[in-house]
Amino acid sequence: MSESLRFLVVDDSRAVQAIVRRSLHSGDFRQAEIKFASDGEEALSLIEEWAPTLVLSDWHMPNMDGMRLLQTLRKHHPTQRFGFVTSEFERDKIELALEEGAL
């Protein structure tokens, strides 16, 4: 891995944060840097100072949910890679996320 991968995991559940960390570090991303945020507002601050390779976000969180985070990123950091790690399954919400640029 020539350039260090940086993952920002955005989820208000510490249990989910731990599961994502374990999943990333047990696979091909053992050397990746991982940081965590509990909501979209905290994530925006980290993105400004740390510039992650990929943001992995929950949909449902307090203060700023994942969709609002994605929409804010598209305005201020349009090339930021973003994906959801969520139990959200409603087709219209998934379509909206893809339209907004989620991976």
C-alpha positions in Angstrom: 0.0 0.0 0.0 1.9 3.1 -1.2 -0.4 5.7 0.3 -2.0 5.2 3.7 -5.8 4.7 3.5 -7.8 6.8 5.9 -11.3 5.7 7.0 -13.7 7.9 8.9 -16.4 5.9 10.5 -19.4 8.0 11.5 -21.9 6.2 13.9 -23.4 7.0 17.3 -23.0 3.4 18.3 -19.7 2.4 19.9 -20.6 -1.3 19.2 -21.0 -0.6 15.4 -17.7 1.5 15.5 -15.9 -1.6 17.0 -17.5 -3.9 14.4 -16.4 -1.7 11.5 -12.9 -1.3 12.9 -12.5 -5.1 13.4 -13.8 -5.7 9.9 -11.4 -3.3 8.2 -8.4 -4.4 10.2 -9.1 -8.1 9.7 -9.2 -7.8 5.9 -7.1 -6.0 3.4 -7.0 -2.7 5.4 -4.8 -3.7 8.4 -2.5 -0.7 7.9 -5.4 1.8 7.4 -5.8 4.7 9.7 -9.3 4.8 11.2 -11.0 7.6 13.1 -14.5 7.8 14.5 -17.2 10.5 14.8 -20.5 10.1 16.7 -22.5 12.3 14.3 -22.3 14.4 11.1 -21.3 17.6 12.9 -18.3 15.9 14.5 -17.5 14.2 11.2 -17.3 17.5 9.3 -14.7 18.8 11.8 -12.6 15.7 11.3 -12.9 15.8 7.5 -11.6 19.4 7.5 -8.5 18.6 9.5 -7.8 15.0 8.5 -9.0 14.4 4.9 -10.1 10.8 4.9 -9.9 8.5 1.9 -13.5 7.3 2.6 -16.3 8.2 5.0 -18.4 5.3 6.1 -21.5 6.6 7.8 -24.7 5.5 9.5 -27.9 7.0 8.3 -29.7 7.6 11.7 -27.7 9.7 14.2 -28.4 12.7 16.5 -27.5 16.3 15.6 -26.7 15.7 11.9 -27.8 12.4 10.2 -25.9 10.7 7.5 -27.9 12.0 4.6 -27.5 15.6 5.8 -23.8 14.9 6.2 -23.6 13.6 2.6 -25.5 16.6 1.2 -23.2 19.0 3.1 -20.1 17.2 1.9 -21.3 17.4 -1.7 -21.5 21.2 -1.4 -18.1 21.7 0.4 -16.1 18.6 -0.5 -17.6 17.3 -3.7 -14.9 14.7 -4.4 -15.0 13.1 -0.9 -15.8 9.4 -1.2 -18.8 8.5 1.0 -20.6 5.3 1.7 -23.3 4.2 4.1 -23.1 1.4 6.7 -26.6 1.3 7.8 -29.7 -0.8 8.4 -31.7 1.6 6.2 -33.5 -0.3 3.5 -36.2 1.9 2.1 -35.8 2.0 -1.6 -36.5 5.7 -2.0 -33.9 6.6 0.6 -31.3 4.3 -1.0 -32.1 5.9 -4.4 -31.7 9.4 -2.9 -28.3 8.4 -1.4 -27.1 7.2 -4.7 -28.3 10.3 -6.5 -26.4 12.4 -3.9 -23.2 10.5 -4.7 -23.0 7.8 -2.1 -21.0 4.7 -3.2 
